[in-house]
Every structure is written in C-alpha cells, then in structure tokens.
Amino acid sequence: MNTFDTLFSRRSVRSYTGEPASESDLETILKAADASPIAMGKYEVMHLTVIQNRELLDKIDAAGAKFFQNPDMHPLYHAPALILVSTKKPEKNMENVAYSNAAIIVENMAIAATALNLGACHIWGAAAALSFDGELVSKLGLPEGYVPCCGLTVGKTDEVYSAREIPSDRISKNRI
Ligand SMILES: Cc1cc2nc3c(=O)[nH]c(=O)nc-3n(C[C@H](O)[C@H](O)[C@H](O)COP(=O)(O)O)c2cc1C
C-alpha cells in the first residue's frame, strides 16, 4: 500500500483469527516503532514488550475487564499479541511528553500493521488497568522505574482494509 492508501484505510480492528503475525511482520512493526520520533531523541526513556504468552494476555484482559467493571468485556479482543509501550516514569509536568512519545510509537506500529494487512487496535484501557496491578507489572520484565502506558493488539484478521470516507469536519479546525 502507498502511504495515503495506508493512512486512509487504517482503522481499529478488534477481531482476530487467533493466528499471530509472522516473525518477519512483527520485526517490521517493531522497526516502525524504532522509526518513531521521540522527544529530544531520548529513545532510552521508552521500552517495548511483545506479549504473546496466552496466560499473561488473559490476565491483562481480565484486569481490563475488572477496570471497566464489565466481566463480559474482553478489552484485548483475544488478540494473539499485545505490544506494550512503557515509559520511564515521567518527572512532574513532563507527563504529556511521555504520553505523546508512547502514542506516536503505537500509531507508527498501527500504520505498519495496516500496510501488512494485519489487524491492530490502540489499547489504553487495558494498559491503564495493567499499570495499576503491581503483581502483573512485575511479570513484564520491565526495566526498573518504567511504567506501562499503552499498547497495540496485533494479529491476523479476516477483516479487509479498504479506503474509507474520512469526513473533513471530523476534527474542528480554524485558520487565522
Ligand atoms: C489514545 C487512544 C486510545 C485508545 N484506546 C482504545 C482502547 O483501549 N480500546 C479500544 O478498543 N480502542 C481504543 N482506541 C481506538 C479508538 O476507539 C479509535 O481509534 C476511534 O474510535 C476511531 O476509530 P478508528 O481507529 O477505527 O478510525 C484508542 C485510540 C486512541 C488514539
């Protein structure tokens, strides 16, 4: 897909066949993460965790359902992988930089997943729930002082991408 086809067909995919992305596609998605712009070029304040362990995914899913107070919910959508983005705990008043870094990484990976015809969805709710669960966080192998911020579910899907109508008034704008 060319750049604009990818941008205009990207959407959140929340149904997965259960089959994981190939290793080479996963590597490409992680390369897209590494290609992200990061404030002041401080790549060392970010960390990625590729979670494919079913038991751990199910625990994060359950923590998310509890967080949303909906036991029937599956906020990871049974995806075969969650790529979790963590950040070094930001200093006071620098939280916006940490969140922006994390969001940009997730979106770069989402765009790459779209170009590879893989399903992908930004995940903040379950990542927030995870970050409040010290026992679960301890299973992630994060560097000391890093906190989970957000993530991307990724996996094969039966859904098909096609160019979408993007309403031009979706986001309010003004020009001066
Ligand atoms: C910061 C952010 C957080 C999001 N968190 C979640 C989430 O936790 N779960 C989910 O299913 N979708 C999540 N989404 C996806 C949005 O709901 C989705 O992007 C939006 O509704 C527009 O739909 P589209 O992605 O299909 O264009 C998130 C998106 C962003 C940008």
The ligand as an SDF file (V2000), in Angstrom:
LIG
                    3D

 31 33  0  0  0  0  0  0  0  0999 V2000
   -5.2660    7.2500   22.5780 C   0  0  0  0  0  0  0  0  0  0  0  0
   -6.1840    6.1730   22.0800 C   0  0  0  0  0  0  0  0  0  0  0  0
   -6.6540    5.2200   22.9580 C   0  0  0  0  0  0  0  0  0  0  0  0
   -7.4760    4.2000   22.5150 C   0  0  0  0  0  0  0  0  0  0  0  0
   -7.8280    3.1960   23.3800 N   0  0  0  0  0  0  0  0  0  0  0  0
   -8.5770    2.1760   22.9440 C   0  0  0  0  0  0  0  0  0  0  0  0
   -8.8820    1.0810   23.7960 C   0  0  0  0  0  0  0  0  0  0  0  0
   -8.4520    0.9920   24.9480 O   0  0  0  0  0  0  0  0  0  0  0  0
   -9.6500    0.0890   23.2870 N   0  0  0  0  0  0  0  0  0  0  0  0
  -10.1630    0.1350   22.0170 C   0  0  0  0  0  0  0  0  0  0  0  0
  -10.8630   -0.7900   21.6200 O   0  0  0  0  0  0  0  0  0  0  0  0
   -9.8700    1.1650   21.1820 N   0  0  0  0  0  0  0  0  0  0  0  0
   -9.0850    2.1670   21.6070 C   0  0  0  0  0  0  0  0  0  0  0  0
   -8.7500    3.1830   20.7530 N   0  0  0  0  0  0  0  0  0  0  0  0
   -9.2650    3.1990   19.3690 C   0  0  0  0  0  0  0  0  0  0  0  0
  -10.3060    4.3270   19.1480 C   0  0  0  0  0  0  0  0  0  0  0  0
  -11.5090    3.9770   19.7710 O   0  0  0  0  0  0  0  0  0  0  0  0
  -10.4770    4.5140   17.6230 C   0  0  0  0  0  0  0  0  0  0  0  0
   -9.2280    4.8970   17.0780 O   0  0  0  0  0  0  0  0  0  0  0  0
  -11.5030    5.5820   17.2810 C   0  0  0  0  0  0  0  0  0  0  0  0
  -12.7860    5.2010   17.7120 O   0  0  0  0  0  0  0  0  0  0  0  0
  -11.5490    5.8370   15.7710 C   0  0  0  0  0  0  0  0  0  0  0  0
  -11.7980    4.6370   15.0640 O   0  0  0  0  0  0  0  0  0  0  0  0
  -10.7680    4.0600   14.0100 P   0  0  0  0  0  0  0  0  0  0  0  0
   -9.4580    3.7820   14.7030 O   0  0  0  0  0  0  0  0  0  0  0  0
  -11.4000    2.8060   13.5030 O   0  0  0  0  0  0  0  0  0  0  0  0
  -10.5810    5.0860   12.9260 O   0  0  0  0  0  0  0  0  0  0  0  0
   -7.9000    4.1840   21.1730 C   0  0  0  0  0  0  0  0  0  0  0  0
   -7.4090    5.1530   20.2770 C   0  0  0  0  0  0  0  0  0  0  0  0
   -6.5400    6.1150   20.7230 C   0  0  0  0  0  0  0  0  0  0  0  0
   -5.9790    7.1070   19.7420 C   0  0  0  0  0  0  0  0  0  0  0  0
  1  2  1  0
  2  3  1  0
  2 30  2  0
  3  4  2  0
  4  5  1  0
  4 28  1  0
  5  6  2  0
  6  7  1  0
  6 13  1  0
  7  8  2  0
  7  9  1  0
  9 10  1  0
 10 11  2  0
 10 12  1  0
 12 13  2  0
 13 14  1  0
 14 15  1  0
 14 28  1  0
 15 16  1  0
 16 17  1  0
 16 18  1  0
 18 19  1  0
 18 20  1  0
 20 21  1  0
 20 22  1  0
 22 23  1  0
 23 24  1  0
 24 25  2  0
 24 26  1  0
 24 27  1  0
 28 29  2  0
 29 30  1  0
 30 31  1  0
M  END
$$$$
